[in-house]
Amino acid sequence: MAALQQAGHTVAPFKVGPDYIDPGYHTLAAGRPGRNLDPVLVGESLVGPLFAHGSAGADIAVVEGVMGLFDGRVDSGAGSTAHVAELLDAPVLLVVDTRGHSTSLAALLHGFRTWRPEVRLAGVILNQVGSDRHESVLRDACDEVGLDVVGVLRRHAAVEVPSRHLGLVTATEHGAAARKAVDAMATLVADSVDLAAVVALAQGGPAFTPWAPPVESVAGRPVVAVAGGPAFTFGYAEHTELLHAAGAEVAVVDPLRDHALPDGTAGIVLPGGFPEQYAAELSANTALRHAVARANVPIHAECAGLLYLARSLDGQPMCGILAADATMTSRLTLGYRDVVAVADSLLHPAGTRLTGHEFHRTVVDPAHGEPPAWRWRGGADGFATDLIHASYVHIHPAAAPTAVARFVARCSSAAKAMPIAAHSTACVPSDANRNSHSV
């Protein structure tokens, strides 16, 4: 993406699956929002329109895959890179980690090419190549199965990005080092990949009608504060677009640095992220924690947002709106969830069915209120009240645009009923009584 952008192309960046971290690097590389394409979360019919929406004004799109080519939901394979490639009728460049491979690469490529012949393998990029001799043997293996080598990447420490418990350190947190790593990637790819061949392979394909936010705007332009900054980086670009389309004025607030909610805040969105990495700093910002606790406005929180609303996170005081405590564990919770809303809530009517995604290493005790935000086969999660919807489950907003519109409408009603001094930071309550809004 960065190499094509530096070569003069306008690149539309995409990621297969629900991952939030890679799109942050895509945004840095391409200079426009990284977006997700996940037929499990949004349905097959929306993948093409979301692709067209995100590709507007670009002359090439690059879609990074997820895991192996055919890896999706275990039961069906849905949501795999191959699945999305078929939905877009897009050619696939297979990036192969060649460490430990020589002639046997031919058998590997033969398997990938014949397993699902309807998936168009257009070429191979050899990654982690060790030497000229290694490259020569690998090229011969590709020739054996008739696949063109589009690029050869040697091992290069400058392009490495640090990881931790949920994957790569986010681009926002990695800061200038992320920019340096992406620039190093661009240089390496420009020197090692036939970009003209990549562009030629990307020509053509079906035309899709671009997705447009299917919501009506409410009057009054209610201010919706959306948490951002290093601790809250997990969000889909379409969420902000839907908030705007529904009539909200979106104002970003960084809970690590900002000490007050934006003037006139009528609703709060707390997306996912890494609050466990910043628990002490988030807790130290008592002014904002208390402002959130006293706001008495609609709040939509997912994963990290759920933790921020709890009484505590790893023993550090949080907002205290939810009568629950969160702790970091060594166990990874990861997977899709087919969920149902069991009661009317801030976002959804009872009976709403959606597919979401969980991705965290924390637990909340108790795990849910009554009613919970969601139930699914064998489980329940989160807290749902008239003013709060807080859950571990991430929902792609394009799959539930009416929930965003419902939220903004509630924010509009809250703004109309709001007293003039609603957001004064005077008379900050002590931690001892910050649970007055517990559910």
N, C-alpha and C positions, 0 to 999 in steps of 0.2 A: 504493500500500500504506500509506504513512504517513498520507495524507489520510483514508483510510477508517478506519484505526486511531484517529486522533484524533477522528473523527466517532462513535466508540463501537462500531465493528465489531471483531470478532475475525477477523483476516485470516490466512489460510494462504498463505505466499509460495512461489512455485515459479519455476524457470528452465528453459527448454527447452535441452537440450544438455549438454555436459560441463563448461561453464564454472564455475569456483570463485569468481571475483571478485564477480560480481553478487550471488550468494546472501549474501555478507557484508553488503552494503548492504541486502538484503531483510531479513536478521535484525535489523539496526538499525532499519529502518522499521516492521516488523510486530511486533517483540518476541517472536518465536518463530523456530525454525530455518528458514532458507532451504534449500530442497531442489531437487534436479534431477530432471527428467523427460526421459529419453533412451532411446527405444526401440532405438537402435543398441547402446547399452551393456548394457541390461537385457532387451531383447526386448519386443515389443508387449504380451505378456500381463501384464507386471508394471507397466505404466504406470498403469493404473486402480487397482490395489491400492496402489501407492506414493502415488498422489494421495490416495486415501481415508485412508491412514495419516497422511500429513502434514496432512490437513484435519480430523482429529479435534478436536472442540471448537470449530471455527471456523464462522462463519456466512457467510463468503465467501472464495473463493480467487482469487488473482490470479496468472496464469502469464505471466511475461515471455517473449517469443519470442526467437529467435536469428536474427541477420542479417535477410534478407528473408523474407517469409511462406513462400515455397516452397523456400528454400535449405536443403538437407540434404546427404547424401552425393552426390557428383557423379554417381555411376553410377546412383543409384536415387531420390534425393530423400528417402531414409529419414532420420528424425531431424529433419525440418524442423518449424517451428511449425505448418504446416498438417497435417502428419502427426499431431502430438500433439493438435491441436484435434479432429481426426476421431476419434482413439482415445477422447477424453474427451467427445465430442459437445458441445464447448464453443463458445460464440459468440466471434467475433474482433473486437476493436477495432483498427482499422488506424491506427497512429500514423505520420503522414506528415510528413517534413521538407519544408516548403513553400518553402524558399529556392529561388528561380529558377522557381517555378511560379505560374501564374495560371489562365487558362481551360484550359490543357492538362492540369490536374489531372483533369478529367473523363475524358480518355482513359486516364490512368494508372489511375484507380479502376475504369473499365469493364473494363480488362484484368485487374486483380486479381479482380474480381467474377466474371468469366466464364471465367477460365482453368481453375479447378476449382470448379464451382458447388456441389459437395457440401460445401465449406468455407463455413461460415455467417458472412459478413461482416455484423456487426450495427451497425456505426457507424464513424465516423472521428473521430480526435483530430488537429486541425491543430496542428503544432508549428513553432516558429520563425517565427511570423507577424510581419510587419514593421510593419503599420499598419492603421488602420480600413479604408481603401480596399482594401488587400490582403486583409483578412479577408472583405470583402463579395464580392469576385470569387471567392475560394475557396469561399465558401458557395454561390454560384450554381453553381459547377462540381459540387459535391456534389449539389445538387438535380437537376442534369441526369441523374445516374445513380441517383437515388433512395436515396442513403445519408445517414442522419442525422448531423449534426455533434454529437458528444457533448461536445466541449471544444475550446477555442482557447487555445493557449499562446503567449504573446509571448516574444521573446528576453529572456533574464534571466541576467546573469552570476553571480548568487548561487547558482545551482543547478549550476554547472559543477564537475566533479571532475577533478583532474589525471590525466594518463595517462603511461605510459612504455612500455618495450619489449614487454610482454605485455598491455597494456591499462590499465585504470584502476588507480591506486594503491589497494591494498586498504583496506577500512574499518578494519581493525585498525591498519594503519600510519598512515592519515590521521587517526586519533584524533578529537579534539574537532572538527576541521574537517569530518570526515565527518558527525558529528551535526548540525553547523550547516548543511551542505549539504542533508541529508535533511529537516531542519526547513523550510528554504527551499523545497524541492520540495513539501512538504506544503502549505505556505501558498499557493504558486502554483497547485497543482492544486485546492485547495479553492475558490479564487477563480475558477478558469478552466474547470473540468470539472463537468458535471452529475452529481454523485456518486449522486444518487437514480436517475438513468437507468442508470448503470453497475450499481447493485445490482439494478435491475429486470431488466436483461438477463441477469444471472447466475443468475436463479432457474431451478429445475428441473435437468434433466440426469439421467443414469443413476446408479444406486447401485452402487458397487463394494465387494467384500469387502476390508477393509483388510489390507494386508500385515502379517505378523507374523514376526519373526525365526525362520526354520525350523531352529533348531539346539538341541541339548541342552546343558545346563550341566554343566561338569566340576566335580569336587570341589576344594576347597582355596582357591578364590578367588585365583588367581595375580595378582600385581600386574603390569599392563602399563603401562609409561611411554609416553605418546603426546606427541610433540613438538608444541608450540604456540608462541604468541607471534608477533611480526611476521614472522619468517623462515619460519614453517611454518603457512601459513593455508589450504592447499589440501587439503580433506578433505570427504567426504560424511557427513552426519549419521547415515546408516544404519550407517556403520562402527563408531562408538562404541556404537550400540545393539546391533549384533551381538556386539561384544566383551563387553558386559555380559551379553547373553543366553547367550553361550557359557560364562559363569562367571568372566570376568575382573573384577578390580577396576582400573578405569582411573584413572590418575594423570597429570595434565598436567605436562609439564616444559618450560620455556622455555630453549632452548640459548643464548640471549643473556644470560640473567640467573641461571639456577640453576647452582650449582657442583657438584651431586651428583645422582645418580639417586634417585628415591623409595626409601625403605626397602623392602627385600624385592623389588626389581624382578626379575621373572622373564622379562620379554620387553619389547621395544622396538619401537614403531611410529614411523617417520619419514615423515610425509606430504610432499606437495609444498609449494611456496612460492617464496620469493625469496631463497635463501641467497647468491646472487651480489651482492645489495644489501648484505649484511651479512657478507661474507667475513672482513674484518678483525676484526670483533667476535666472530664465531663462533670464529675461530682464537685470539683472545686468551683465550677461556674454556678454558684448557688443562685445568683440573680436570675439567670435564664431558667434554671430548673423550677424555681418558684413561680416565675412568670407563666411557664407552661402549666403548672399545677393549678394556678389561679385563673387561667384564661376563660374557662367555662365555654369553650367553643368546640365544634366538631373536630375530632382527631382521628386520622387514618394512619395506622402504624403497622409496619411489616418488619419482622425479624429484629434487626437492630433497634427499630423504633419501639417494638414491644419491650426490649430490655431497658431502654431509656425511660419508659413509663413506669417500670417496676419500682418497688421500694428500694431495692439495692441490686448492684451488680458486683459480684465477687467482694461483697462486704462494703462497697462504696455506695453512699446514698445517691439515689437517682431521683426522678420526679415524684415518685410516691403516689401516682394516680391509680395504679393497679395494686391491689393487695396481694403481691407476689414478690418473690425474690429470685434472682437469676445468678447462676454460677457457671463458670467455664469448666468443661470436662475434657477428657481425652477421646470421647466417642464422637465420631462423625455421623450426623444425621443428614442423609442425602437422598433425594428421590422425588419423583412426581407424586402428587396426591390428588385423587379424584374426590372432591369435597362437595358437601352440601350445607347450605345455610339452614339451620333448624329453626330459626326464629327471625322475624323482621329485625333489621339492624340499620345502622347509619348508612350502610352501603348497599345491602341486598334485601329483597323480599325473602320471606321464608320459602324454602324449596329450591332456591337458586342452586344450580349445579355447575361447577367449573372444575378445571384441572389447574392446579398450582404446583409449586416446587418448594421444597425445603432444602436448606444448605447452611448448616451451623454446627458448632461444637458446644453449645450452651444448653442448659436446661432451666426451665422456669418452674417454681414450686409455689402454689399449685399450678398445674399445667394449663388450666382453663377455668373460666367462671361458669356460671349458669345463667343464661345459655352461653355455650362456647361460641367463638366466631365461626368455627367449622366442625363438622363431624365427617369422618370417612370410615371405611370398613376397618374396624379394629382400633379406632382412635378418635380423639377430639383435641382441639387446640384453640387457644386464644380466648379473648374477652370481647363480648359484643353488648353494647348498651345503646341507648338513644343518641349518645354523643361520642362514643368511642368504638372503633373497630380495630383491635390489636391482635396480631397473629404471627406465628412463624411462617405461614404459607405466603409465598410470593405469587401474585396473580398478574398476568400480563394485561395491562389496561385496555389494549385493543380487543381483548376477548370479552371485556365487561365494560363497554363505554357508558352504559346506563348507570353503573355504579359511580363513575366519576361525576356524571351529571347530577345524580342524586346527592352526592356529597357537596357539590358546589351549590346546589339549591338550598341545602341545609345551612351552608355558610352564609348565603344571602339572607336567609331568615334570621340567622344569628346576628348579622351585621345590622339589620333593621331594629333588632331589639337591644342592641348594645348601648349601655350608658356611655356618656362622653368620656368619663375617666376610667373606662374598663381596663385600660392597659397601663395605668400608672404603676410604677415600680415601688411606690411608697408602701410602708407597713408590710415589709417582707416577712412572711411567717417563718417561724423556726422549724427545723427539721422535725421537731417533736410533734407538730400538728399539721405537717404537710400532707397528710393522708385524708384530708377532709372530703376529697372527691373520689375516694377509693370505690371500686366496684368489685 
